[in-house]
Amino acid sequence: MNNKVALVTGGTSGIGKEIVIELISKDCKVITCYSSNEENAKNLEKELNNKNLLILKCDVSNEEQVINMFKVIKEKFGKLDYLVNNAGTFIDNLIKDFCIDDFRKVLDINLLGKVICTKHAYPIMNDGGSIVNISSHLGVVPCTESPAYCAAAAGIINFTKATALEFADRKIRANSICPAFTPTPLSLKGWKQEEIEQKLKETPLGRFATPEDTARLCLFLLSDDSSFITGENIWINGGRM
Ligand SMILES: NC(=O)c1ccc[n+]([C@@H]2O[C@H](COP(=O)([O-])OP(=O)(O)OC[C@H]3O[C@@H](n4cnc5c(N)ncnc54)[C@H](OP(=O)(O)O)[C@@H]3O)[C@@H](O)[C@H]2O)c1
């Protein structure tokens, strides 16, 4: 992965941050973006202190900001080898109580944000590049109180398959990952303690997923080790069905 150029959206926290750390450790040039938490961005910059890392402020649901981000990437690096669409948010409520603006916000960031980044990455992606979209266990097995998140996560899986079909002529692969509950700021905000304990009971391997679990699978799917895998969706859930 030496000298490959990778964009990881939402890499200043949780799962995305771990993907950034793993890619940097493989000597990739890594760009990541965030939308609001400057402190996390500064901390990551300090923690890694690496000339191969570039952190940009860009809301993935805002097409103009995404276009500007890719302009910067093109000027600085000239190309992109890997795209990891990871940025996401979580707002929960029952369907009957959901404010439609909140529902739309989840779809805009979690689903459309990946569409917008994929569309604008395409022109600068190298043939043979690889895209990994982070979906969720909830994209396959829905739950109550997270209908917007579930809908976006399910959409990501099929959008990934459509991307794999469309981009195959340039040998650009696209795969999705569905992590189960992974303790991060996003998930800890979204679930009550008793719900979290219940998830653990339902997990045959008896532990939660970690950001490292997803990051390692992500690197495999980006790398040439998975060169004949595209349009696939892979669960990381410790055996939960
Ligand atoms: N944690 C879980 O249990 C779990 C399970 C399955 C799937 N996932 C998925 O994994 C991905 C990462 O989640 P996480 O748990 O690692 O969350 P996290 O720790 O809250 O990190 C989310 C990251 O996304 C960024 N972000 C949020 N909205 C953004 C936007 N509009 N534009 C650009 N960046 C934005 C955040 O930065 P700012 O706050 O500064 O914007 C942050 O860097 C999400 O797509 C989530 O759906 C998580």
The ligand as an ORCA input file, in Angstrom:
! r2SCAN-3c Opt
* xyz 0 1
  N     -20.283      2.416     16.179
  C     -21.096      1.482     15.756
  O     -21.688      0.705     16.535
  C     -21.317      1.287     14.279
  C     -21.871      0.097     13.843
  C     -22.097     -0.083     12.491
  C     -21.753      0.892     11.597
  N     -21.224      2.063     12.031
  C     -20.891      3.071     11.026
  O     -19.509      3.359     11.099
  C     -19.292      4.711     10.673
  C     -18.446      5.422     11.707
  O     -19.162      5.444     12.932
  P     -18.450      5.631     14.338
  O     -19.197      4.802     15.283
  O     -16.988      5.490     14.202
  O     -18.853      7.163     14.639
  P     -18.092      8.368     15.357
  O     -17.077      7.869     16.309
  O     -19.177      9.265     15.821
  O     -17.328      9.064     14.131
  C     -18.051      9.639     13.068
  C     -17.086     10.409     12.187
  O     -17.817     10.939     11.068
  C     -17.649     12.360     11.012
  N     -18.854     12.950     10.448
  C     -20.113     12.930     10.937
  N     -20.945     13.606     10.114
  C     -20.179     14.030      9.077
  C     -20.446     14.762      7.900
  N     -21.682     15.228      7.615
  N     -19.434     15.021      7.050
  C     -18.179     14.590      7.321
  N     -17.861     13.881      8.413
  C     -18.850     13.628      9.281
  C     -17.386     12.747     12.462
  O     -16.727     14.015     12.565
  P     -17.547     15.339     13.033
  O     -18.322     14.950     14.233
  O     -16.527     16.390     13.250
  O     -18.402     15.650     11.870
  C     -16.467     11.614     12.890
  O     -15.162     11.817     12.398
  C     -20.675      5.342     10.489
  O     -20.982      5.346      9.123
  C     -21.601      4.401     11.240
  O     -22.882      4.390     10.687
  C     -20.980      2.288     13.357
*
